Amino acid sequence: MAKRNLGHEFIKGLWEEHPNFVMLIGLCPTLAVSTTAMNGLAMGIATTFVIVMSNILISLLRKVIPDEVRLPSYIIVVATFVTIVDLALKAYFPDIYRLLGIFIPLIVVNCIVLGRAEAFASRNGVVASALDGLGMGVGFTWGLVLLSAIRELLAKGAIFGYTVFGEGFHPIQIFGQAPGAFIILGFLVALVNFLNINAKRKRELKKISDRTLAA
């Protein structure tokens, strides 16, 4: 696979095929743990580790795993790395572990992780699969941190626990709750789609212009 294509496998997850805002998958942890920017960052890093390592191992075993049991096999692989993350957080980052709670084990059934395993890692080489997982993980992380930071800022007047607004700030409590997460996610999805549509329109106009000049 050419270097240009390998680079694309990483870049696509950052925007073009962004899991949260374009593909709309993995929304359960996105909405549930995005109450603070620190929660979002921790969940994003944990999920990125699981995606990358699962993609690598599944790519290595793709010719060994029978088609009849591929999904159960993928779940076992993913569960192995989720267990590693769960135990590592519990041992070294107990505060974050308590905040994220049940959502760390639920990475096992995250649509992003299983989706990349089935759609990409099971059909491509190790390097491409690792880059695909890394791109999707980083994309998921920045999307989660952005959503979390906006919610934390509006609901608490702070980002990463650091106060941004003064004492006169009146928190908007709804953004610290589930409805607020849906509202902000909706605006972000609309913004990303608007930017993508405009970019596509500009590319099409440029192609028309280039063909006209060539003629």
N, C-alpha and C positions, 0 to 999 in steps of 0.2 A: 504494500500500500504506500502510495506516495506521501511525502512529508506534508504536502498541502492538505491531503485528505485526513491525515492523522491530526493535524491542527484543527481541522473542522470538527472532528469527533469531540474535541474538548470544548471548542467555542460554542457549538450549537446549544449546549445546555445552559449557557450563560444568558442567552436571549432568544434565539430563533426557536428553540424547543424548550423554553423555560418550563419546568414542571409545575410551578404554582400558577403562573400568570398566562401561559399559553396552552399547555396540555391539561391543566386543571386536575392534576393528580396529587396524591399525598396531602389532601386538604384537611384531613382529620387532625394530624399533629400541627399543621400550619395554623389552624384556628384555635386549637386547644392550649398550646404552650406559648403562644405569642403574646403573653401578658407583659413580659419585660424583654428588653433587648438581650440581656444575659441568657435568659431561657432560650430565646431563639438561636443565639450563637452556639450554645451548648448542644442543643438538639441538632442543629445543622452540621456541626463537626462530627457528632456521633453517627449521624445518618451517612455523611460522606465517607467515613471510615468503612462502614458496613457495605455501602454500594461498591466502593473501589475493591475491597478485598473479596467480596462475593463475585464480582465480575471477573476478577483474575482467576479465582479458583474454578468457577463454572466454565470459563473459557478453556482452561487447562483440561477439564474433564468432559468437555462437550462431546467428544467422540467415544467416550466410555459409557456415559449415562444412557441407558435405553430410553427411547421415546415414551414408552408406556409409563415410566415412573419419573419423568423429568421434573414435573412440578413438585412432587414430594421431595425429590432430591434437592431441588433448589431451596425449598423451605428449610431443609436440614442444614444446608450450607449457610444460609442467611442466619438461621437461629444460632449457629455456632459463633459467628462473629458478633451477633447481638449479645450473647451471653458474655463474651469477652468485654464488650463495652460496659455492660451492666455491672459486672464485677469490678472493673477498673474504676468506674465512677463511684461505686459504693466504697471502695477502699481508699481512693485518693482524693475524691471530690464529694464528700458526703452531703454538703449543703446543696450542691447542684443535683445530686441524686435524689434528695428529698423533694426538691422543687419539681423535677420532671416526672418522678414517680412511675406510674404504670405505663407512661408513653415511651419509655425506653424499650421494654419488652415488646411493645406493639410495633416497633420498627420491623419486626419479622413479617408482618402483613402489610407493610407500607407498599402502596401500588408502585411507587418509584423504584424501589429495590427489586421487587419481583418482575416489574415491567421491563427493566433494563436487562435482567437475567434472561428472560424469555425472548425479548425482541432483539437483543444485541449480543450479549456475551455468549449465548449458545450458538451463535452463527459467525463469530469473528475471532480474530487472533487475540493474544494476551495483551499486547501493547495498545491496540485499538480499544479493547474492552476496558482497560485500565483508564485510558483517557476519557472514554465515554462516561464511565462512572465518576471520575473526578470532575468533569464538566457539569454533569447533572447534580452532583453533590454540592459543588460551589454555587451553582445557580440556585439550588434549593436553599442554601445557607444565606445568600445575600437577600433573597426574597423574604425569607423568614425573619431575618434581622431587620429589614426595612419595615415590614408589617409590625413587628414587635416594638421597634423604636417609636413609630408613629402612635401606636396604642399607649405605650408607656408615657410618652410626652403629653398626650391629651388627657390621659386618666390620672397621671401623677405629677406632671410637670417636670419629669426627669428623664434622662437617658442613661442606661447602664448604672442606674442608682445615683447619678450626679444631678442635683437640682439645676434646672435650666431657667425656670421662671421664678420670680420673687414671691413674697408672701401674699401679694394681691391676686395671685393666680387662683382661679376657681376650677378645680378638676371637673372634667366632664365624665362622670362615672360610667356612662353607658359604654365608653370605649374600653373600659376594663372588663367588660362582660361579653358574653357570646354575641349578642346582636351587634356590638361595636366592631367585633372582628369581621363579621360578614359585611358590614358597611364599608370598612376600609379596604377589605379584599376586593369588593366590587369596584371601587374607584380605581384601585391599582390595575385590575384586569382591564378595565375600560381604557385607562391611560396607555397601557402597553399595546393593546389592540389598535388604538388610535395612531400611535407612533409607527406600528408595523404597517398599517394600511397606507399611511402617508409615505413611508419609505418605499413601499412597493409601487405606489403610484409614480413617485419620482423616478424610480428605475425604469418603469415602462415608458415614461415620457422621454427619458434620455435615450432609450433604444430607438424610439420613433424619430427623435431628432437626429441621431447618428445615421439612421437609414436614409433620412431625407437629405442630409449633407453628402452622404456617399453617392446618392443618385444624382 
